[in-house]
Amino acid sequence: MHKILFLAGLCIALTSAALLFFGIIEPGLAAMIGIVGIGLIAASGMSHIKRL
């Protein structure tokens, strides 16, 4: 389950970055999609960021 969430978040974040890079979508939309992807990575628990 955690690996699926991590991979889904990674794919979403990288796809939004690529679409922004190639000028297909606007920056605001890319930011919203990227935040969703980063949220999935954080929810998976595999982000290796120390929690305070």
CHARMM-style PDB file with segment names, atoms N, HN, CA, C and O in Angstrom:
ATOM      1  N   MET     1       0.820  -1.191   0.000  1.00  0.00      PROA
ATOM      2  CA  MET     1       0.000   0.000   0.000  1.00  0.00      PROA
ATOM      3  C   MET     1       0.866   1.257   0.000  1.00  0.00      PROA
ATOM      4  O   MET     1       0.605   2.210  -0.734  1.00  0.00      PROA
ATOM      5  N   HSD     2       1.898   1.237   0.838  1.00  0.00      PROA
ATOM      6  HN  HSD     2       2.110   0.463   1.435  1.00  0.00      PROA
ATOM      7  CA  HSD     2       2.748   2.419   0.921  1.00  0.00      PROA
ATOM      8  C   HSD     2       3.527   2.641  -0.369  1.00  0.00      PROA
ATOM      9  O   HSD     2       3.711   3.779  -0.801  1.00  0.00      PROA
ATOM     10  N   LYS     3       3.977   1.566  -0.975  1.00  0.00      PROA
ATOM     11  HN  LYS     3       3.828   0.642  -0.625  1.00  0.00      PROA
ATOM     12  CA  LYS     3       4.727   1.706  -2.224  1.00  0.00      PROA
ATOM     13  C   LYS     3       3.832   2.216  -3.344  1.00  0.00      PROA
ATOM     14  O   LYS     3       4.271   2.990  -4.195  1.00  0.00      PROA
ATOM     15  N   ILE     4       2.574   1.778  -3.343  1.00  0.00      PROA
ATOM     16  HN  ILE     4       2.218   1.149  -2.652  1.00  0.00      PROA
ATOM     17  CA  ILE     4       1.641   2.234  -4.374  1.00  0.00      PROA
ATOM     18  C   ILE     4       1.386   3.728  -4.228  1.00  0.00      PROA
ATOM     19  O   ILE     4       1.385   4.456  -5.221  1.00  0.00      PROA
ATOM     20  N   LEU     5       1.166   4.193  -2.990  1.00  0.00      PROA
ATOM     21  HN  LEU     5       1.166   3.602  -2.184  1.00  0.00      PROA
ATOM     22  CA  LEU     5       0.956   5.630  -2.765  1.00  0.00      PROA
ATOM     23  C   LEU     5       2.187   6.429  -3.156  1.00  0.00      PROA
ATOM     24  O   LEU     5       2.077   7.490  -3.771  1.00  0.00      PROA
ATOM     25  N   PHE     6       3.366   5.915  -2.796  1.00  0.00      PROA
ATOM     26  HN  PHE     6       3.455   5.054  -2.296  1.00  0.00      PROA
ATOM     27  CA  PHE     6       4.601   6.616  -3.120  1.00  0.00      PROA
ATOM     28  C   PHE     6       4.792   6.723  -4.627  1.00  0.00      PROA
ATOM     29  O   PHE     6       5.110   7.796  -5.140  1.00  0.00      PROA
ATOM     30  N   LEU     7       4.599   5.616  -5.336  1.00  0.00      PROA
ATOM     31  HN  LEU     7       4.340   4.745  -4.919  1.00  0.00      PROA
ATOM     32  CA  LEU     7       4.781   5.632  -6.790  1.00  0.00      PROA
ATOM     33  C   LEU     7       3.737   6.497  -7.478  1.00  0.00      PROA
ATOM     34  O   LEU     7       4.049   7.193  -8.445  1.00  0.00      PROA
ATOM     35  N   ALA     8       2.501   6.462  -6.991  1.00  0.00      PROA
ATOM     36  HN  ALA     8       2.247   5.897  -6.206  1.00  0.00      PROA
ATOM     37  CA  ALA     8       1.456   7.307  -7.575  1.00  0.00      PROA
ATOM     38  C   ALA     8       1.788   8.781  -7.368  1.00  0.00      PROA
ATOM     39  O   ALA     8       1.656   9.583  -8.292  1.00  0.00      PROA
ATOM     40  N   GLY     9       2.214   9.139  -6.167  1.00  0.00      PROA
ATOM     41  HN  GLY     9       2.321   8.488  -5.416  1.00  0.00      PROA
ATOM     42  CA  GLY     9       2.589  10.524  -5.885  1.00  0.00      PROA
ATOM     43  C   GLY     9       3.774  10.983  -6.705  1.00  0.00      PROA
ATOM     44  O   GLY     9       3.804  12.112  -7.196  1.00  0.00      PROA
ATOM     45  N   LEU    10       4.749  10.104  -6.851  1.00  0.00      PROA
ATOM     46  HN  LEU    10       4.724   9.188  -6.452  1.00  0.00      PROA
ATOM     47  CA  LEU    10       5.930  10.440  -7.640  1.00  0.00      PROA
ATOM     48  C   LEU    10       5.567  10.648  -9.102  1.00  0.00      PROA
ATOM     49  O   LEU    10       6.042  11.590  -9.736  1.00  0.00      PROA
ATOM     50  N   CYS    11       4.729   9.775  -9.636  1.00  0.00      PROA
ATOM     51  HN  CYS    11       4.343   9.010  -9.121  1.00  0.00      PROA
ATOM     52  CA  CYS    11       4.297   9.908 -11.033  1.00  0.00      PROA
ATOM     53  C   CYS    11       3.502  11.188 -11.246  1.00  0.00      PROA
ATOM     54  O   CYS    11       3.693  11.881 -12.246  1.00  0.00      PROA
ATOM     55  N   ILE    12       2.616  11.504 -10.316  1.00  0.00      PROA
ATOM     56  HN  ILE    12       2.461  10.941  -9.504  1.00  0.00      PROA
ATOM     57  CA  ILE    12       1.806  12.719 -10.443  1.00  0.00      PROA
ATOM     58  C   ILE    12       2.689  13.960 -10.384  1.00  0.00      PROA
ATOM     59  O   ILE    12       2.533  14.871 -11.197  1.00  0.00      PROA
ATOM     60  N   ALA    13       3.617  14.002  -9.425  1.00  0.00      PROA
ATOM     61  HN  ALA    13       3.743  13.262  -8.764  1.00  0.00      PROA
ATOM     62  CA  ALA    13       4.484  15.171  -9.283  1.00  0.00      PROA
ATOM     63  C   ALA    13       5.389  15.346 -10.505  1.00  0.00      PROA
ATOM     64  O   ALA    13       5.556  16.463 -10.995  1.00  0.00      PROA
ATOM     65  N   LEU    14       5.966  14.263 -10.996  1.00  0.00      PROA
ATOM     66  HN  LEU    14       5.830  13.356 -10.598  1.00  0.00      PROA
ATOM     67  CA  LEU    14       6.851  14.359 -12.159  1.00  0.00      PROA
ATOM     68  C   LEU    14       6.088  14.694 -13.432  1.00  0.00      PROA
ATOM     69  O   LEU    14       6.593  15.418 -14.291  1.00  0.00      PROA
ATOM     70  N   THR    15       4.876  14.171 -13.555  1.00  0.00      PROA
ATOM     71  HN  THR    15       4.466  13.583 -12.858  1.00  0.00      PROA
ATOM     72  CA  THR    15       4.061  14.490 -14.727  1.00  0.00      PROA
ATOM     73  C   THR    15       3.691  15.959 -14.750  1.00  0.00      PROA
ATOM     74  O   THR    15       3.744  16.597 -15.802  1.00  0.00      PROA
ATOM     75  N   SER    16       3.313  16.507 -13.592  1.00  0.00      PROA
ATOM     76  HN  SER    16       3.270  15.989 -12.738  1.00  0.00      PROA
ATOM     77  CA  SER    16       2.963  17.930 -13.562  1.00  0.00      PROA
ATOM     78  C   SER    16       4.182  18.796 -13.868  1.00  0.00      PROA
ATOM     79  O   SER    16       4.059  19.828 -14.527  1.00  0.00      PROA
ATOM     80  N   ALA    17       5.356  18.383 -13.394  1.00  0.00      PROA
ATOM     81  HN  ALA    17       5.455  17.544 -12.858  1.00  0.00      PROA
ATOM     82  CA  ALA    17       6.568  19.140 -13.694  1.00  0.00      PROA
ATOM     83  C   ALA    17       6.895  19.089 -15.185  1.00  0.00      PROA
ATOM     84  O   ALA    17       7.297  20.092 -15.774  1.00  0.00      PROA
ATOM     85  N   ALA    18       6.720  17.927 -15.784  1.00  0.00      PROA
ATOM     86  HN  ALA    18       6.393  17.112 -15.305  1.00  0.00      PROA
ATOM     87  CA  ALA    18       6.999  17.794 -17.219  1.00  0.00      PROA
ATOM     88  C   ALA    18       6.009  18.602 -18.056  1.00  0.00      PROA
ATOM     89  O   ALA    18       6.400  19.258 -19.021  1.00  0.00      PROA
ATOM     90  N   LEU    19       4.729  18.554 -17.689  1.00  0.00      PROA
ATOM     91  HN  LEU    19       4.412  18.020 -16.905  1.00  0.00      PROA
ATOM     92  CA  LEU    19       3.725  19.323 -18.426  1.00  0.00      PROA
ATOM     93  C   LEU    19       3.980  20.823 -18.305  1.00  0.00      PROA
ATOM     94  O   LEU    19       3.770  21.570 -19.260  1.00  0.00      PROA
ATOM     95  N   LEU    20       4.430  21.260 -17.136  1.00  0.00      PROA
ATOM     96  HN  LEU    20       4.601  20.652 -16.360  1.00  0.00      PROA
ATOM     97  CA  LEU    20       4.775  22.669 -16.957  1.00  0.00      PROA
ATOM     98  C   LEU    20       6.006  23.021 -17.787  1.00  0.00      PROA
ATOM     99  O   LEU    20       6.048  24.077 -18.418  1.00  0.00      PROA
ATOM    100  N   PHE    21       7.002  22.146 -17.788  1.00  0.00      PROA
ATOM    101  HN  PHE    21       6.968  21.288 -17.275  1.00  0.00      PROA
ATOM    102  CA  PHE    21       8.241  22.398 -18.520  1.00  0.00      PROA
ATOM    103  C   PHE    21       7.984  22.553 -20.016  1.00  0.00      PROA
ATOM    104  O   PHE    21       8.576  23.413 -20.668  1.00  0.00      PROA
ATOM    105  N   PHE    22       7.103  21.722 -20.553  1.00  0.00      PROA
ATOM    106  HN  PHE    22       6.621  21.023 -20.023  1.00  0.00      PROA
ATOM    107  CA  PHE    22       6.803  21.785 -21.980  1.00  0.00      PROA
ATOM    108  C   PHE    22       5.733  22.807 -22.318  1.00  0.00      PROA
ATOM    109  O   PHE    22       5.358  22.938 -23.483  1.00  0.00      PROA
ATOM    110  N   GLY    23       5.236  23.528 -21.337  1.00  0.00      PROA
ATOM    111  HN  GLY    23       5.541  23.422 -20.391  1.00  0.00      PROA
ATOM    112  CA  GLY    23       4.282  24.601 -21.573  1.00  0.00      PROA
ATOM    113  C   GLY    23       2.878  24.140 -21.905  1.00  0.00      PROA
ATOM    114  O   GLY    23       2.114  24.883 -22.520  1.00  0.00      PROA
ATOM    115  N   ILE    24       2.526  22.935 -21.512  1.00  0.00      PROA
ATOM    116  HN  ILE    24       3.147  22.331 -21.012  1.00  0.00      PROA
ATOM    117  CA  ILE    24       1.204  22.402 -21.828  1.00  0.00      PROA
ATOM    118  C   ILE    24       0.158  22.928 -20.847  1.00  0.00      PROA
ATOM    119  O   ILE    24      -0.981  23.190 -21.235  1.00  0.00      PROA
ATOM    120  N   ILE    25       0.539  23.085 -19.572  1.00  0.00      PROA
ATOM    121  HN  ILE    25       1.463  22.872 -19.256  1.00  0.00      PROA
ATOM    122  CA  ILE    25      -0.407  23.590 -18.574  1.00  0.00      PROA
ATOM    123  C   ILE    25       0.161  24.842 -17.921  1.00  0.00      PROA
ATOM    124  O   ILE    25       1.358  25.114 -18.011  1.00  0.00      PROA
ATOM    125  N   GLU    26      -0.700  25.589 -17.269  1.00  0.00      PROA
ATOM    126  HN  GLU    26      -1.672  25.368 -17.196  1.00  0.00      PROA
ATOM    127  CA  GLU    26      -0.318  26.835 -16.605  1.00  0.00      PROA
ATOM    128  C   GLU    26       0.386  26.533 -15.273  1.00  0.00      PROA
ATOM    129  O   GLU    26       0.197  25.457 -14.707  1.00  0.00      PROA
ATOM    130  N   PRO    27       1.194  27.476 -14.772  1.00  0.00      PROA
ATOM    131  CA  PRO    27       1.920  27.247 -13.518  1.00  0.00      PROA
ATOM    132  C   PRO    27       1.021  26.996 -12.305  1.00  0.00      PROA
ATOM    133  O   PRO    27       1.354  26.172 -11.452  1.00  0.00      PROA
ATOM    134  N   GLY    28      -0.104  27.691 -12.219  1.00  0.00      PROA
ATOM    135  HN  GLY    28      -0.375  28.360 -12.911  1.00  0.00      PROA
ATOM    136  CA  GLY    28      -0.988  27.492 -11.068  1.00  0.00      PROA
ATOM    137  C   GLY    28      -1.553  26.086 -11.018  1.00  0.00      PROA
ATOM    138  O   GLY    28      -1.607  25.465  -9.956  1.00  0.00      PROA
ATOM    139  N   LEU    29      -1.969  25.592 -12.162  1.00  0.00      PROA
ATOM    140  HN  LEU    29      -1.924  26.096 -13.024  1.00  0.00      PROA
ATOM    141  CA  LEU    29      -2.502  24.228 -12.235  1.00  0.00      PROA
ATOM    142  C   LEU    29      -1.411  23.206 -11.950  1.00  0.00      PROA
ATOM    143  O   LEU    29      -1.655  22.209 -11.271  1.00  0.00      PROA
ATOM    144  N   ALA    30      -0.217  23.446 -12.462  1.00  0.00      PROA
ATOM    145  HN  ALA    30      -0.018  24.256 -13.013  1.00  0.00      PROA
ATOM    146  CA  ALA    30       0.898  22.533 -12.199  1.00  0.00      PROA
ATOM    147  C   ALA    30       1.231  22.503 -10.712  1.00  0.00      PROA
ATOM    148  O   ALA    30       1.561  21.448 -10.170  1.00  0.00      PROA
ATOM    149  N   ALA    31       1.147  23.654 -10.054  1.00  0.00      PROA
ATOM    150  HN  ALA    31       0.879  24.511 -10.495  1.00  0.00      PROA
ATOM    151  CA  ALA    31       1.419  23.706  -8.616  1.00  0.00      PROA
ATOM    152  C   ALA    31       0.384  22.902  -7.838  1.00  0.00      PROA
ATOM    153  O   ALA    31       0.735  22.159  -6.922  1.00  0.00      PROA
ATOM    154  N   MET    32      -0.893  23.047  -8.201  1.00  0.00      PROA
ATOM    155  HN  MET    32      -1.178  23.650  -8.945  1.00  0.00      PROA
ATOM    156  CA  MET    32      -1.938  22.296  -7.496  1.00  0.00      PROA
ATOM    157  C   MET    32      -1.765  20.792  -7.694  1.00  0.00      PROA
ATOM    158  O   MET    32      -1.908  20.019  -6.746  1.00  0.00      PROA
ATOM    159  N   ILE    33      -1.461  20.379  -8.914  1.00  0.00      PROA
ATOM    160  HN  ILE    33      -1.345  21.006  -9.684  1.00  0.00      PROA
ATOM    161  CA  ILE    33      -1.267  18.950  -9.183  1.00  0.00      PROA
ATOM    162  C   ILE    33      -0.022  18.443  -8.451  1.00  0.00      PROA
ATOM    163  O   ILE    33      -0.025  17.339  -7.906  1.00  0.00      PROA
ATOM    164  N   GLY    34       1.032  19.246  -8.441  1.00  0.00      PROA
ATOM    165  HN  GLY    34       1.034  20.143  -8.884  1.00  0.00      PROA
ATOM    166  CA  GLY    34       2.256  18.863  -7.739  1.00  0.00      PROA
ATOM    167  C   GLY    34       2.060  18.731  -6.246  1.00  0.00      PROA
ATOM    168  O   GLY    34       2.642  17.844  -5.621  1.00  0.00      PROA
ATOM    169  N   ILE    35       1.244  19.605  -5.661  1.00  0.00      PROA
ATOM    170  HN  ILE    35       0.771  20.325  -6.169  1.00  0.00      PROA
ATOM    171  CA  ILE    35       0.962  19.524  -4.226  1.00  0.00      PROA
ATOM    172  C   ILE    35       0.220  18.231  -3.904  1.00  0.00      PROA
ATOM    173  O   ILE    35       0.477  17.605  -2.876  1.00  0.00      PROA
ATOM    174  N   VAL    36      -0.696  17.833  -4.777  1.00  0.00      PROA
ATOM    175  HN  VAL    36      -0.905  18.342  -5.612  1.00  0.00      PROA
ATOM    176  CA  VAL    36      -1.393  16.556  -4.576  1.00  0.00      PROA
ATOM    177  C   VAL    36      -0.394  15.395  -4.619  1.00  0.00      PROA
ATOM    178  O   VAL    36      -0.462  14.483  -3.795  1.00  0.00      PROA
ATOM    179  N   GLY    37       0.527  15.433  -5.575  1.00  0.00      PROA
ATOM    180  HN  GLY    37       0.582  16.175  -6.244  1.00  0.00      PROA
ATOM    181  CA  GLY    37       1.539  14.383  -5.672  1.00  0.00      PROA
ATOM    182  C   GLY    37       2.446  14.336  -4.460  1.00  0.00      PROA
ATOM    183  O   GLY    37       2.755  13.257  -3.954  1.00  0.00      PROA
ATOM    184  N   ILE    38       2.873  15.493  -3.991  1.00  0.00      PROA
ATOM    185  HN  ILE    38       2.621  16.370  -4.402  1.00  0.00      PROA
ATOM    186  CA  ILE    38       3.731  15.550  -2.807  1.00  0.00      PROA
ATOM    187  C   ILE    38       2.969  15.081  -1.574  1.00  0.00      PROA
ATOM    188  O   ILE    38       3.539  14.435  -0.695  1.00  0.00      PROA
ATOM    189  N   GLY    39       1.681  15.408  -1.510  1.00  0.00      PROA
ATOM    190  HN  GLY    39       1.218  15.933  -2.224  1.00  0.00      PROA
ATOM    191  CA  GLY    39       0.851  14.932  -0.399  1.00  0.00      PROA
ATOM    192  C   GLY    39       0.750  13.416  -0.376  1.00  0.00      PROA
ATOM    193  O   GLY    39       0.783  12.806   0.693  1.00  0.00      PROA
ATOM    194  N   LEU    40       0.626  12.801  -1.548  1.00  0.00      PROA
ATOM    195  HN  LEU    40       0.598  13.296  -2.416  1.00  0.00      PROA
ATOM    196  CA  LEU    40       0.584  11.336  -1.605  1.00  0.00      PROA
ATOM    197  C   LEU    40       1.912  10.724  -1.166  1.00  0.00      PROA
ATOM    198  O   LEU    40       1.936   9.688  -0.502  1.00  0.00      PROA
ATOM    199  N   ILE    41       3.007  11.365  -1.537  1.00  0.00      PROA
ATOM    200  HN  ILE    41       2.988  12.206  -2.076  1.00  0.00      PROA
ATOM    201  CA  ILE    41       4.321  10.869  -1.108  1.00  0.00      PROA
ATOM    202  C   ILE    41       4.437  10.956   0.414  1.00  0.00      PROA
ATOM    203  O   ILE    41       4.930  10.029   1.056  1.00  0.00      PROA
ATOM    204  N   ALA    42       3.982  12.069   0.986  1.00  0.00      PROA
ATOM    205  HN  ALA    42       3.581  12.822   0.464  1.00  0.00      PROA
ATOM    206  CA  ALA    42       4.037  12.228   2.440  1.00  0.00      PROA
ATOM    207  C   ALA    42       3.109  11.238   3.135  1.00  0.00      PROA
ATOM    208  O   ALA    42       3.456  10.700   4.186  1.00  0.00      PROA
ATOM    209  N   ALA    43       1.934  10.992   2.562  1.00  0.00      PROA
ATOM    210  HN  ALA    43       1.652  11.429   1.708  1.00  0.00      PROA
ATOM    211  CA  ALA    43       0.980  10.057   3.164  1.00  0.00      PROA
ATOM    212  C   ALA    43       1.487   8.625   3.116  1.00  0.00      PROA
ATOM    213  O   ALA    43       1.088   7.794   3.932  1.00  0.00      PROA
ATOM    214  N   SER    44       2.362   8.334   2.164  1.00  0.00      PROA
ATOM    215  HN  SER    44       2.685   9.009   1.500  1.00  0.00      PROA
ATOM    216  CA  SER    44       2.874   6.969   2.058  1.00  0.00      PROA
ATOM    217  C   SER    44       3.846   6.647   3.189  1.00  0.00      PROA
ATOM    218  O   SER    44       4.089   5.476   3.481  1.00  0.00      PROA
ATOM    219  N   GLY    45       4.400   7.668   3.821  1.00  0.00      PROA
ATOM    220  HN  GLY    45       4.202   8.619   3.583  1.00  0.00      PROA
ATOM    221  CA  GLY    45       5.328   7.437   4.916  1.00  0.00      PROA
ATOM    222  C   GLY    45       6.723   7.076   4.471  1.00  0.00      PROA
ATOM    223  O   GLY    45       7.542   6.675   5.298  1.00  0.00      PROA
ATOM    224  N   MET    46       7.020   7.202   3.200  1.00  0.00      PROA
ATOM    225  HN  MET    46       6.355   7.527   2.528  1.00  0.00      PROA
ATOM    226  CA  MET    46       8.332   6.827   2.672  1.00  0.00      PROA
ATOM    227  C   MET    46       9.168   8.045   2.296  1.00  0.00      PROA
ATOM    228  O   MET    46      10.130   7.916   1.538  1.00  0.00      PROA
ATOM    229  N   SER    47       8.826   9.213   2.807  1.00  0.00      PROA
ATOM    230  HN  SER    47       8.045   9.318   3.423  1.00  0.00      PROA
ATOM    231  CA  SER    47       9.511  10.424   2.380  1.00  0.00      PROA
ATOM    232  C   SER    47      10.863  10.619   3.064  1.00  0.00      PROA
ATOM    233  O   SER    47      11.659  11.443   2.615  1.00  0.00      PROA
ATOM    234  N   HSD    48      11.141   9.879   4.141  1.00  0.00      PROA
ATOM    235  HN  HSD    48      10.494   9.209   4.506  1.00  0.00      PROA
ATOM    236  CA  HSD    48      12.407   9.929   4.872  1.00  0.00      PROA
ATOM    237  C   HSD    48      12.715  11.321   5.418  1.00  0.00      PROA
ATOM    238  O   HSD    48      13.883  11.661   5.610  1.00  0.00      PROA
ATOM    239  N   ILE    49      11.698  12.119   5.666  1.00  0.00      PROA
ATOM    240  HN  ILE    49      10.750  11.842   5.510  1.00  0.00      PROA
ATOM    241  CA  ILE    49      11.881  13.430   6.277  1.00  0.00      PROA
ATOM    242  C   ILE    49      11.648  13.273   7.773  1.00  0.00      PROA
ATOM    243  O   ILE    49      10.640  12.707   8.195  1.00  0.00      PROA
ATOM    244  N   LYS    50      12.580  13.773   8.569  1.00  0.00      PROA
ATOM    245  HN  LYS    50      13.400  14.233   8.227  1.00  0.00      PROA
ATOM    246  CA  LYS    50      12.436  13.655  10.016  1.00  0.00      PROA
ATOM    247  C   LYS    50      11.262  14.501  10.485  1.00  0.00      PROA
ATOM    248  O   LYS    50      11.160  15.683  10.158  1.00  0.00      PROA
ATOM    249  N   ARG    51      10.397  13.888  11.240  1.00  0.00      PROA
ATOM    250  HN  ARG    51      10.480  12.928  11.506  1.00  0.00      PROA
ATOM    251  CA  ARG    51       9.241  14.605  11.769  1.00  0.00      PROA
ATOM    252  C   ARG    51       9.602  15.195  13.118  1.00  0.00      PROA
ATOM    253  O   ARG    51      10.270  14.554  13.929  1.00  0.00      PROA
ATOM    254  N   LEU    52       9.156  16.420  13.354  1.00  0.00      PROA
ATOM    255  HN  LEU    52       8.614  16.941  12.695  1.00  0.00      PROA
ATOM    256  CA  LEU    52       9.468  17.091  14.618  1.00  0.00      PROA
ATOM    257  C   LEU    52       8.547  16.630  15.711  1.00  0.00      PROA
ATOM    258  OT1 LEU    52       8.661  17.088  16.848  1.00  0.00      PROA
TER     259      LEU     52
END
